[in-house]
Amino acid sequence: MSRIVVALGGNALGNTPNEQIKIVKETAKSMVDLVQNGDELIISHGNGPQVGMINNSFIEANKNNSKIPLMPFPECGAMSQAYIGFHLQNAILNELKRRNINKNVVTLITQVEVSVNDEAFKNPTKPIGSFYSESEAKKLSEESNLVFKEDSGRGWRRVIASPKPIRIIEQDIIKELIYSNCIVITIGGGGIPVIKTKDGFEGVAAVIDKDFASARLAEDVEADCLMILTAVEKVAINYGKNNEELLDELSIEQAKKYIQEGQFAPGSMLPKVEAAINFATSSSNRKSIIADLSNCKNALCGLSGTIVKIK
């Protein structure tokens, strides 16, 4: 039996609540495949489109009706954790029952400590919300003072600070739930970012990269494997070019070399590879896998995906 932290990417979720309900039914099948294999499962997930949708909805509502309050960004993150968690929890529980597997599923609203001095607050890079044309993005930026950047050739998106995770506040509770034989859905969207003040913890407007937070989580719960699920089958170098090469394995030395060469796109594959390195080097006999959601069971057996480990 292995303890696995699975970080679900955007392909595991939808862009609207109705779309998400349909998609997570397939996601649940892949997750329960791992449970049926006898493995302990802890699930994290992204929330970029969802938290942007929630935040933008309150901004637009406030414009039309000043009685509707603007919602602070940490609260938008909490809302996204809850509604994504509900859909995942519901779909996984239903799939467990279909297979006659007696196991509980729980979603935990999770806070993650970041540093107020993190350089990320000076340079927002994390894309959230919908895609816009360049002209639409410039217009929105002028109207709202929000920051927009081009996102990997797919269009323009709002960007927000993405500080590094320091500590998962609820880590002890997560461990207790694992020991109680629960599938735990936690640190949704990388967790709600909080900073330490003299009065305690306080939420800040930011989005923690879910892959870095998942690596931190995997270390804290002493997982055997960090599985980062995304929209591609394997990590590639020369991505999208005639000489594109898919990688079955990636040593730490190779990974660092490719990062220096700029092989992996920031905000896309780069944080996944960096997070995979962080976990794989945190202790001996640990490995990270980057794979496509539909092939996660095969990836765990070494038949798909890219394995990142110390050689």
N, C-alpha and C positions, 0 to 999 in steps of 0.2 A: 504493500500500500504506500502511495506517495501523497504528500501534501502539496497541492498545486494552487498557486494564485493565478487566476485567469483575468487578464485585462482585456475587456471587450472594446473594440474600436467602433467607429461610426457605422460600419456595415452590419453590425449586430443590432442596430436600433434604427428607427425611422426619423423623419423630420417633423412629423405631426403626430399627435396622440393616436389617431386612428391607424395611421401607417405603422406606428411602432407596435401596436397591439398585434398586428398581423405578423410582423417580422420577428418579434421575440418568441413566437411559437416555434419557429425553426431554430432560433438560438437556443431555446430550452432543450430541444432534442440533442443538440451537440453537448450541452452542459451535462445532461443526464447520462449521456454515453460515458462520460468520464466517471460519474458516480457509480454507474453500473460496473465499471471496471474495478471498483473497490477503492478509488482514490478519495481523499478528503479535498473538498473544493471551497475556495474562497474567491468571490467574484468582485472585480472592480469594473468600472465602465467610464467612458467619456460622457461629456454633456455639452460640448461646444454648440451645436445647433439648438439644443433645448434651452440652455440658460440664456442664450441670445434671444430666442423667441420670447421667453418669459419677460426678460428685461425690456425688450423693445415694445412688447404689448402694454406694459405699464407706462412707458414713455408716451406712446401714441394715445393711450386712454387719458392720460393727464393733459395732453394737448387739447383734447376734445372736451374734457370735463375736469376742471381744476379741483373738484371735490374728490376725485380719485387720486390718492397719493402716489408719488413716485416710490418704487420699491427699492430699497438698498440692495446692492449687488450680492452681498453674502446671503441675504434672505432669498434672492432669486436662485442662488446655488442650492440652498436647502430645499426649495420647492422642486428643483429639477431632480435632486437625489431621491426625493420622496416619490415623485410620479414615475420616474424611470424604474426605481426600485420596486414599486408596486407592480408594474407590468412584468418585470422579470420574475419577481417572487411568485406572482399568480401563475405565469406560464410554466415555470419550473415545477411548482407544486402540482399542477394538473398533469404534467408529463410524468412525474414520479408516481402519482396515483395510477396512471394508465399502465405503468410497468410494475405495479404492486411493490414499490420500494417505499419502506417506512422511514421517512427522513423529514425533518423540519427545515423550512427555509425562512430566513429572517433578513430584513433590510434594516441597516443601522445608519441613522443620520450621523455623519462623522466629521469632526473638525481636525484640521491639520495645521500645526504651527509653522509659520514662516517668519523670516527676519524682516523687520521694518526697514533695515538697511540693505536689503537685497537690491542689487543693481537693476533687476528686472523692472522695478517700479519707475525707473528713469527711461526705460526703452520698451514699451509694450510690443509684444510679438505674438501673443496667443490669439489665433482667429476664433471668433464666436459668431453665432447667428447666421443669417442668410448671405448668399452671394449677390453682389451688385455689379453693374457695369461701372467703368471708371467715372463716367459723368454723374451717375447716381450717387456713388460714394463721395465724390467731391461736394456735391450739393448737400448731402446729409452731414458731412463734416463741417461745412460752413454754418449749417443751421443749428448743430448740436454741440460742436466742439469735440465730438468723438473722433478717435483716430482710426483710419482705414488703411489697409495695405493690400497689395496684390497677393493672392494665395495660390502659389504653384501652378500658374497658368490657367486657373479655373474661374477667375473673377476676383472681385474686391470684397473683402470682409472687414468688419470691425475687429480691431485687435485690442487686447487688454494685457496688463502685466501678468507674467507667469513666473512667480518666485519659486525657488526650490523648496521642497518639503524638508522640515527639520525633524518633526515628531508627530506621530498620530496620537491625538489626545485620548481617544477611546481604545487604545491598543489592548489594554487588559480585559476589557469587556469582549472584544473580538476573540481573544484567546479562550475565554470562558465559554463563549458560544460554540467555538470549534470543538472544545473538549466535551460539550454537551451534544455532540453529533449533529450539529446544524450546518447547513449550507449558508454561509454568511455573504450577503451583498453589502459591500462597504466602500468607503472613500469614493463614492460616486463623483465623477467629474474631477477626480484628484483630491476630493475633500473640500470642505468649506475652509478657506484660508483665514487663520486667526493669528494675531500678534499678541505677545505677552505684555501687559501693562501693569502698573502698580495695583490696579483694582482687579486684575485677572486677565482673561482672554477676551479679545475684541475682534470682531470680523472686519476684514478689509476687502476692498474692491479688487479682485484678482481671480485668476483661474490657474490652479496648479496643474501642470501636465500630468495626466492620469498615469502615464507610463513610469515617470519618476516616482510618483506616489505609490504605485503598485510595487515597484522595486523595494521601496522603503517598507511597505507592508509585508512583502515576502520575507525580508530579513527579520522583521519583528516577530512574525509568527513561526519562524524557523522552517520555512517551506523548502521542499526539495527542488521545486521547479517553478519558474516564472514563465507563464505562457502569454505572449502578447499576440492577440488575434487582430488581424487587419484585413484589408481588401485584396491583398496580393498573396500568392502561394508561397513565395520565398523572398528573402532579401536579394536585391540585384545590384550589381555595379554597372556603370554605363547605362543606367535605366532609360528606356525609351529610345535607345540608339541601335544602330545595326549590329554593334558588337556587345549588346546587352548580355550579361552573364548571370544566371541564377546560382545562388550559393547554397549548397547542402549544409555546410559547416562553416563557422567563422571563428577563428581563434581570436583571443583578445588582441594580440599583436596585429593581426590582419585588420581587425575592426578599427583600431586606432589609426592605422595607416590610411584606410579608406576615408575615415573622418577627416584627416588632414588634407586629403586630396579633394575634399568636397563632394564625395560620391553620394551623400545622402542629404535629401532636401530638409532644411530647417522647418520645423512645424509639421513634418510628415514622417519620413523614415528615420531622420537623425535622432530625435528623442527616444525612439524605440530601441535603436542600436545602443545609444548611451545608457539607457535604463537596463538593457540586457547585460551590458558590461558591468554595471554597478552591482547587480545581483550575482552574476556568475563569479565575480572576484571577491564577494563578501565572505566566502568560506569555501573550504574544499568540498568537492563532490556536489556542487550546485551547478545547475545549468539553466539557461534561458532558451526559449524557443519562440521564434517569430513565424507565424503561419496564418493561413486563411481559416476563417471560422468553420467552413464546411469540412475542412480536413483536419480538425484539431485532434481527433482520436488517432488518425494515422500519424500525425506529427509527433504525438507522444511516444509512438512506437518507432520513430525515426524514419518513417516512410514518406514524410512530407515536411515542408517548412524548413527553416534554417536554425540549426543548433548553435548557440553561442556558449562557449565554455573554455576553461583553461585546458590547454593540451598537455 
